[in-house]
Amino acid sequence: MKNILKILIYFLAVMLVSSSCKQNDDPKPDEPTIEDEKDYQTSAYSFTIDITPMQGSIEGVKLKNAFAAGDVIEISNPDVLYEPFTISAGSSAGKSSATFTGEMKIKKDVDLESGIQLTAVLKNGDKYNDGKPFANVIKLTSLADGINKYSYWSCNDFTFKGKSATINLTQSTVFVDFYMPRVQVTFKKGNAYNNKLVDLNQYFAVPFGYTIEVADFNFEKCLDDKDQRFYKISAITPEECLPGLFSVGADKYVYFSKGSLQYRPLDGKWRLAPQQYHKCFENVDEVGENYEDWQGEDKWTDLFWWGAWIEGGKPYLATLNDDDIEYTLPLDATGNLNAPCAYGSMWTVLNCDEWNYILEQRPDAKQKRGGAIVDSIQGFVLLPDEWITPDGVNDLVTDYKIASKENVPNTYTKEEWEKMELAGAVFLPYIGQLFGSWILSSTNYQSRSFNVNSGQGNVIQFYLLENDCICYDLFWPNNFGHPVRLVQAPSANIKVKVE
């Protein structure tokens, strides 16, 4: 009986405590509720959001001109908004303009009737620089990936007054396509600067308003043009040169002339061949002693003794008698011709090491050379370091062995070759060789090297059948004349264009 009484007393005590706690949880009439403590007010909005489209494409990369799946617009301003909020644009994928409605939280005591300033940015995973202003200089491994990753779409400080506003999202990151020889480029803004080494064709993402300096070219450009987000800065091809750059050694580049060097015995005039595949003679022509049978305004020669292309080189000689002519040429300490070119001091001829670098040592060297026939003329093709086969033209076949020169797999019409050379391709036609007063078949091109051990000049011979080439010594002085293909190095005063 006593135990039952104890249990009843304990149960009543528990009930009294529970009742007391419940009463304490109820708010007192004069205490504020949680809703009353909120530090914001809500406001309905209607935003018409436009994307200022990037029209067309760059280097085959299609540019963004509409919302995409996963796009969201983040609206923020910590001074007036209780918290940033996002608007999903996924339902408007493919559209460049859409209207969105909803409610946003605004801090208390903010006067909406006076208008507030807000900022909108575009986000989508790791795209669009994560919705943050682009502030670095970054070399891109891919233009498409770079545009996708580093573009920054925003509308800063648009006015929201009442219940509606129009938002224009624009892209402000700048993308720069460089095409120039290996050179240092300085990106700077104010006291901040960043040096980058540019080597041929490279893309960079750069903040809007930065200035680019290329000291070697005496070039400076501020990237702040209105509505300009893509720049192409390239070294303009020197006059009478093909547009492709060829590396001829570590940090050494050249442009090839548009045709072989030619000379008119009638009046001593020099020129470049009117086309790369042009040659002055058919096989087994005869020019007479020192071109006495090769006179006239249309009579040119493209075959010269070794070194005859320099000033004082006597290009008018087709034959040589040791008794009446002394033929000597100036050489430097390394055994290279060091006199100016008779066609212009900006021109020169590759030495043996430079020829060898183009043909054997540069990246993918053997995939950038091959025998070819252009408009029925046999010869050899060299592709520049940066190469994209033009539309409508077959890729150069570089791995072959054939029984006859007529079976060379690379055959081009005039129209096809025009596309090739506009992309920078070089054609070295089989011009022939001069022996006494006769024109014979040959595949040799001159270098400017002289072998001091053998006392002989050097030439490069190209083989169509095996798709190969070799440098060898040529007796000097001699009665054999060979063609000359001039080159020109990029110079410090070369102009730079912006597209």
SEGUPA-900108 format. One line per 8 residues: number of its first residue (from 0); their letters; for each residue y, z, x of C-alpha. Coordinates in steps of 0.1 Angstrom, whole numbers, plus 5000, padded with zeros to 4 digits. Last residue first. Layout:
BEGIN
NUM> a> Y Z X; ...
REM end
This chain:
BEGIN
498> evkvkina> 5424 4141 5419; 5441 4154 5450; 5443 4132 5481; 5444 4141 5518; 5460 4119 5544; 5447 4116 5580; 5471 4129 5606; 5445 4150 5624
490> spaqvlrv> 5421 4121 5628; 5387 4113 5613; 5369 4092 5639; 5368 4055 5638; 5339 4031 5644; 5336 3995 5656; 5305 3974 5653; 5302 3950 5683
482> phgfnnpw> 5279 3920 5685; 5261 3909 5717; 5268 3885 5746; 5243 3878 5774; 5255 3862 5806; 5257 3894 5825; 5278 3921 5842; 5258 3943 5837
474> fldycicd> 5221 3940 5830; 5213 3956 5796; 5198 3990 5794; 5179 4001 5763; 5184 4019 5731; 5156 4016 5705; 5152 4010 5668; 5126 4011 5640
466> nellyfqi> 5117 3997 5607; 5084 3984 5621; 5090 3948 5612; 5128 3950 5610; 5133 3961 5646; 5168 3971 5657; 5180 3970 5693; 5208 3992 5706
458> vngqgsnv> 5227 3982 5737; 5235 3998 5770; 5253 3986 5801; 5236 3984 5835; 5241 3998 5870; 5207 4014 5869; 5217 4049 5879; 5252 4047 5865
450> nfsrsqyn> 5239 4037 5830; 5269 4026 5811; 5276 4037 5775; 5300 4020 5751; 5272 4008 5729; 5266 3972 5719; 5244 3960 5691; 5211 3941 5697
442> tssliwsg> 5189 3922 5672; 5189 3887 5687; 5183 3850 5680; 5201 3826 5702; 5236 3812 5704; 5241 3789 5735; 5270 3786 5759; 5255 3809 5785
434> flqgiypl> 5233 3831 5764; 5252 3846 5734; 5231 3868 5711; 5224 3867 5674; 5241 3881 5643; 5212 3901 5628; 5234 3919 5603; 5243 3956 5606
426> fvagalem> 5249 3968 5571; 5266 4002 5565; 5264 4021 5532; 5294 4041 5520; 5291 4043 5482; 5313 4012 5479; 5290 3996 5504; 5260 4000 5481
418> keweekty> 5278 3988 5450; 5290 3957 5468; 5254 3952 5480; 5241 3949 5445; 5267 3923 5436; 5260 3903 5467; 5223 3904 5460; 5202 3930 5478
410> tnpvneks> 5167 3930 5493; 5151 3961 5507; 5113 3956 5508; 5114 3935 5540; 5088 3908 5534; 5109 3880 5550; 5107 3898 5583; 5070 3891 5584
402> aikydtvl> 5039 3913 5589; 5054 3944 5574; 5054 3981 5581; 5071 4005 5557; 5087 4039 5554; 5125 4036 5547; 5127 4020 5513; 5163 4023 5502
394> dnvgdpti> 5165 4034 5465; 5168 4005 5440; 5203 3995 5427; 5214 3996 5391; 5232 4029 5394; 5243 4037 5429; 5220 4056 5453; 5235 4089 5461
386> wedpllvf> 5242 4096 5498; 5259 4123 5518; 5252 4118 5555; 5260 4080 5553; 5232 4054 5549; 5224 4029 5576; 5210 3995 5567; 5196 3969 5592
378> gqisdvia> 5198 3931 5591; 5186 3899 5576; 5210 3876 5558; 5197 3861 5525; 5225 3877 5504; 5217 3910 5520; 5182 3914 5535; 5172 3949 5547
370> ggrkqkad> 5157 3970 5574; 5159 4007 5571; 5180 4038 5577; 5187 4070 5559; 5153 4085 5555; 5148 4084 5592; 5179 4105 5598; 5169 4131 5572
362> prqeliyn> 5193 4156 5589; 5209 4140 5620; 5186 4135 5650; 5171 4100 5650; 5193 4071 5640; 5227 4088 5637; 5220 4111 5667; 5206 4082 5688
354> wedcnlvt> 5237 4061 5682; 5259 4090 5693; 5238 4096 5724; 5240 4059 5733; 5278 4056 5729; 5294 4046 5697; 5322 4020 5698; 5359 4027 5695
346> wmsgyacp> 5388 4022 5672; 5421 4042 5669; 5435 4023 5699; 5435 3990 5680; 5417 3957 5681; 5417 3956 5719; 5399 3990 5720; 5415 4014 5744
338> anlngtad> 5399 4020 5778; 5373 4047 5784; 5340 4030 5787; 5313 4056 5791; 5296 4066 5823; 5300 4104 5821; 5328 4105 5847; 5348 4078 5828
330> lpltyeid> 5344 4041 5831; 5369 4012 5835; 5354 3977 5835; 5348 3951 5862; 5343 3913 5859; 5352 3894 5890; 5353 3857 5882; 5350 3826 5905
322> ddnltaly> 5318 3829 5925; 5298 3850 5900; 5300 3822 5875; 5301 3835 5840; 5298 3819 5806; 5312 3826 5772; 5344 3841 5784; 5372 3844 5757
314> pkggeiwa> 5364 3881 5752; 5380 3889 5786; 5379 3928 5786; 5415 3934 5794; 5419 3958 5764; 5384 3968 5753; 5361 3945 5732; 5347 3928 5763
306> gwwfldtw> 5327 3959 5770; 5293 3942 5773; 5298 3905 5770; 5308 3894 5735; 5293 3879 5704; 5313 3879 5671; 5330 3845 5676; 5355 3828 5654
298> kdegqwde> 5361 3791 5647; 5379 3786 5614; 5413 3781 5630; 5398 3757 5655; 5381 3756 5689; 5344 3761 5696; 5336 3733 5720; 5356 3747 5748
290> ynegvedv> 5341 3781 5740; 5340 3794 5776; 5316 3765 5784; 5305 3749 5752; 5299 3767 5719; 5264 3757 5711; 5246 3767 5679; 5209 3775 5682
282> nefckhyq> 5209 3802 5654; 5238 3800 5629; 5270 3814 5641; 5300 3834 5629; 5283 3862 5609; 5292 3878 5575; 5268 3905 5561; 5295 3932 5563
274> qpalrwkg> 5320 3909 5547; 5353 3895 5559; 5343 3902 5595; 5369 3923 5613; 5398 3906 5631; 5411 3897 5666; 5434 3868 5676; 5431 3851 5710
266> dlpryqls> 5447 3818 5699; 5419 3792 5698; 5392 3816 5710; 5392 3835 5677; 5376 3870 5680; 5354 3890 5656; 5344 3927 5653; 5317 3933 5628
258> gksfyvyk> 5325 3944 5593; 5341 3972 5571; 5344 3995 5602; 5322 4026 5603; 5337 4060 5597; 5329 4087 5622; 5319 4124 5624; 5314 4150 5651
250> dagvsflg> 5307 4187 5643; 5274 4186 5662; 5267 4149 5669; 5272 4115 5654; 5276 4126 5618; 5283 4097 5595; 5310 4097 5568; 5309 4071 5541
242> plceepti> 5340 4054 5527; 5338 4021 5548; 5367 4015 5571; 5394 3989 5571; 5422 4015 5566; 5410 4051 5571; 5391 4066 5542; 5412 4093 5525
234> asikyfrq> 5400 4128 5534; 5390 4144 5502; 5404 4170 5478; 5389 4167 5443; 5405 4192 5420; 5393 4205 5387; 5411 4231 5365; 5444 4213 5359
226> dkddlcke> 5459 4223 5325; 5492 4230 5342; 5490 4227 5380; 5486 4260 5397; 5462 4253 5426; 5489 4253 5453; 5483 4225 5479; 5488 4224 5516
218> fnfdavei> 5478 4198 5542; 5486 4194 5579; 5452 4178 5583; 5439 4202 5609; 5458 4231 5591; 5439 4226 5558; 5457 4250 5535; 5447 4258 5499
210> tygfpvaf> 5470 4279 5477; 5457 4302 5450; 5473 4300 5415; 5440 4300 5395; 5412 4318 5413; 5388 4295 5432; 5353 4283 5426; 5342 4261 5455
202> yqnldvlk> 5323 4228 5458; 5311 4211 5490; 5308 4176 5504; 5313 4173 5541; 5313 4206 5559; 5340 4231 5547; 5342 4264 5567; 5360 4290 5546
194> nnyangkk> 5389 4313 5555; 5401 4338 5529; 5436 4350 5524; 5455 4379 5507; 5491 4384 5517; 5504 4364 5487; 5476 4341 5476; 5455 4324 5501
186> ftvqvrpm> 5425 4300 5506; 5423 4287 5542; 5401 4257 5549; 5384 4252 5582; 5370 4217 5590; 5337 4198 5591; 5346 4163 5579; 5360 4158 5544
178> yfdvfvts> 5349 4158 5508; 5359 4190 5490; 5354 4195 5453; 5375 4224 5439; 5369 4243 5408; 5397 4265 5393; 5390 4294 5370; 5414 4295 5341
170> qtlnitas> 5394 4284 5309; 5413 4287 5277; 5405 4306 5245; 5432 4300 5218; 5433 4329 5193; 5451 4325 5159; 5460 4358 5141; 5455 4374 5107
162> kgkftfdn> 5458 4408 5089; 5494 4420 5093; 5505 4413 5128; 5482 4405 5157; 5500 4389 5186; 5481 4373 5215; 5484 4391 5248; 5458 4372 5269
154> cswysykn> 5435 4345 5255; 5405 4342 5277; 5377 4320 5291; 5367 4326 5327; 5344 4300 5342; 5323 4316 5370; 5287 4313 5358; 5286 4280 5338
146> igdalstl> 5310 4262 5361; 5291 4274 5392; 5257 4266 5377; 5267 4230 5370; 5285 4226 5404; 5255 4238 5423; 5253 4258 5455; 5289 4269 5450
138> kivnafpk> 5311 4284 5477; 5329 4314 5462; 5366 4324 5465; 5370 4356 5445; 5392 4369 5416; 5378 4354 5384; 5392 4374 5355; 5364 4393 5337
130> gdnykdgn> 5344 4382 5307; 5311 4385 5325; 5321 4357 5349; 5318 4332 5321; 5280 4335 5320; 5259 4366 5329; 5251 4374 5293; 5275 4355 5270
122> klvatlqi> 5311 4366 5270; 5344 4351 5260; 5376 4371 5263; 5403 4381 5238; 5434 4402 5246; 5455 4420 5220; 5492 4427 5215; 5503 4445 5184
114> gseldvdk> 5526 4436 5155; 5555 4454 5139; 5536 4456 5106; 5506 4471 5125; 5525 4502 5134; 5502 4523 5155; 5503 4559 5143; 5466 4563 5145
106> kikmegtf> 5446 4542 5169; 5432 4510 5155; 5396 4504 5145; 5387 4469 5135; 5374 4453 5103; 5359 4419 5096; 5367 4382 5094; 5359 4352 5117
98> tasskgas> 5374 4317 5115; 5359 4289 5137; 5371 4263 5161; 5353 4243 5189; 5321 4241 5169; 5287 4235 5185; 5276 4271 5179; 5295 4286 5150
90> sgasitfp> 5267 4310 5139; 5265 4323 5174; 5302 4332 5176; 5295 4370 5175; 5327 4391 5174; 5330 4420 5197; 5349 4453 5196; 5370 4473 5220
82> eylvdpns> 5376 4509 5210; 5404 4528 5193; 5426 4498 5198; 5463 4503 5206; 5467 4512 5242; 5431 4503 5252; 5437 4466 5243; 5405 4447 5235
74> ieivdgaa> 5388 4419 5216; 5355 4406 5229; 5344 4372 5218; 5306 4365 5218; 5287 4335 5228; 5249 4337 5224; 5244 4301 5212; 5273 4280 5224
66> fanklkvg> 5309 4276 5212; 5325 4243 5219; 5340 4221 5247; 5321 4231 5278; 5319 4204 5304; 5290 4181 5310; 5281 4179 5347; 5277 4142 5359
58> eisgqmpt> 5301 4146 5388; 5326 4162 5363; 5321 4156 5326; 5341 4148 5295; 5368 4171 5281; 5372 4208 5289; 5378 4220 5254; 5405 4246 5244
50> iditfsya> 5382 4269 5224; 5397 4280 5191; 5394 4313 5173; 5408 4318 5138; 5408 4356 5134; 5410 4373 5100; 5413 4410 5103; 5409 4441 5081
42> stqydked> 5424 4473 5095; 5409 4507 5101; 5428 4537 5112; 5420 4558 5142; 5417 4594 5156; 5391 4607 5131; 5396 4645 5124; 5400 4640 5086
34> eitpedpk> 5366 4623 5085; 5350 4653 5102; 5365 4676 5075; 5396 4698 5079; 5394 4736 5072; 5415 4751 5042; 5388 4751 5016; 5362 4766 5039
26> pddnqkcs> 5334 4744 5050; 5299 4753 5041; 5278 4762 5071; 5286 4800 5069; 5272 4802 5033; 5239 4787 5045; 5237 4812 5073; 5242 4842 5049
18> ssvlmval> 5215 4829 5025; 5191 4826 5054; 5199 4862 5066; 5193 4876 5031; 5161 4858 5026; 5147 4870 5059; 5156 4906 5049; 5138 4903 5015
10> fyilikli> 5107 4890 5033; 5107 4919 5057; 5110 4945 5028; 5081 4928 5009; 5059 4929 5040; 5066 4965 5047; 5057 4974 5010; 5024 4956 5013
2> nkm> 5016 4975 5045; 5024 5009 5028; 5000 5000 5000
REM end
